[in-house]
Amino acid sequence: MNNRLTKVMYAAVLAAVTLSSCSKNDTPGPTSPVDDGTRWITLTAAFPDDNGTAGNGGTLAYAITPENAADPNYEVKIFDAGNGFSLKSERTARVQASADGQYLYNIQYTGAEGGVFNKYKVSGEGKYVEDGLELNTAIILGTSPRWTKAAENIGVGVSFINARDSYTGEVPNHQYQHPKGEIRMANIDLNNNAITNTGVIEVDLGAELEGQGYHVWRADVPVLNKAQDKLFIGVGIRRHDLDNRELEAGRGGALSWATTDERDLGTVTYVVDYPSLRNPKTITSTVAQTDNLSYRTMTQYVGTDGHVYQAATAMGSGHQILRIDKSTNEYDNSYNFDLNAALNINDAGIRAFRYVQDGIGLVLYTRETAEGGYLALVDLNNHTATPLTTDYEGDEALATAFGQFQNIGADGDYIYVPLTPTGKNGNLYVVNWKTKEITKGAKLINGSGSHYIGAY
């Protein structure tokens, strides 16, 4: 596996900086908001696209105080004209935030400005002002990058691109070829809206695994370890069925070699040195086989103890939380938090995970045998879980909203979770993670085909 910073990519960084300085934000804009010390809680909500796909058309933001968040008589009408602030993005924005809630960060997803980074200063309600210049990451990461706040003030974007066709030749004389591909990476200084380094991993799973049809198809949820010298990147792994010569149509109708659900490969994570983004290698869990790729929510965090805790979940199919050891930067295969065992059920699928503090976290999960969406506090040290009852947990439309959920908010002793079944009103739930008490807070007024997807 080679990691190179080519002259082309170096030029791309310079081009990205140049494009950002040519941004339309060079023109005078609104006066920056005054920071009065309020700890704002930003709520985000997504609305349908032109085809009517729920929650896939764009994102609004609205900020409230902790007092309003806890008040069940307070109403958030984010979809009313002039209320919610429209974050720039043709499709659902991929939003991150500073720990103090003062700034939102977003990389626009798809469209003419896909890959453009924006930073917003938060000043309450629908008052958000762009801070600094736009930054174009598309030349490096493409127009649909995955990205996270990998540590405070540090963003990392990743994209899996340039995969080959999985076959050569014409049917029926086609032959299998491994798709390979590469993972591109970019370090982003969130304070100064700047790309500080780029890198590329030429995907190589080794002859044995590739000879069995295993291949990478996605990269996501990058996170830095506590020492900030290693970057962990989640990857999606699929397996081509080499015993089946049939081709199947994928997204957009493109043909590819047929895949199989048979898998004998643990959860895989790529590791590179940081900030150099060099020396890539894979680490593999023997505890779980579900991918570490999440969907639109962060699923791996540095714990208070310095270990990385990672929800092994591929769009809700996994029920385990794994640990990467702080000393070795390898999977600790003696550790396995099993949500099913902790809840005494057998059909949980984690949809979102937030590590809070001292081994305590919160998960949003769905079930195969029951409709709706569910919450549980998890104790990762003692391998226990406490179910949290809400008014909407049995509503199948909440499971739809969970499918696009992006962020569980946390500040001090409290966790903030907006729950709105798609197209229906809901509430912001406030959880005291120390006492395990859950209360119903502000009422969230929804819109058709819409749902609230995050708290920051």
Sequence and secondary structure as in RCSB ss.txt:
>XXXX:A:sequence
MNNRLTKVMYAAVLAAVTLSSCSKNDTPGPTSPVDDGTRWITLTAAFPDDNGTAGNGGTLAYAITPENAADPNYE
VKIFDAGNGFSLKSERTARVQASADGQYLYNIQYTGAEGGVFNKYKVSGEGKYVEDGLELNTAIILGTSPRWTKA
AENIGVGVSFINARDSYTGEVPNHQYQHPKGEIRMANIDLNNNAITNTGVIEVDLGAELEGQGYHVWRADVPVLN
KAQDKLFIGVGIRRHDLDNRELEAGRGGALSWATTDERDLGTVTYVVDYPSLRNPKTITSTVAQTDNLSYRTMTQ
YVGTDGHVYQAATAMGSGHQILRIDKSTNEYDNSYNFDLNAALNINDAGIRAFRYVQDGIGLVLYTRETAEGGYL
ALVDLNNHTATPLTTDYEGDEALATAFGQFQNIGADGDYIYVPLTPTGKNGNLYVVNWKTKEITKGAKLINGSGS
HYIGAY
>XXXX:A:secstr
  B   HHHHHHHHHHHHHHHTSGGGS         S   EEEEEEE  TT  TT SEEEEEEE HHHHT TT E
E TTSTTTSEEES SS  EEEE TTSSEEEEE  SSTTTTEEEEEEE SBT EEE S  EE HHHH SS EEEEE
ETTEEEEEEEE    SEES TTS EE     EEEEEEEETTTTEEEEEEEEE    HHHHHTTEEEEEEEEEEE 
TTSSEEEEEEEEEEB TT   EEE GGG EEE B S      EEEEEETTT  S EEEE SS  S S  SSS  E
EE TTS EEEEE SSS   EEEEE TTTSSB TT  EEHHHHHT S EEEEEEEEEETTEEEEEEEESSS S EE
EEEETTTTEEEEE  TTTT HHHHHHHTT  B EEETTEEEEEE  TTS EEEEEEETTTTEEEEEEEE   TT 
EEEEE 
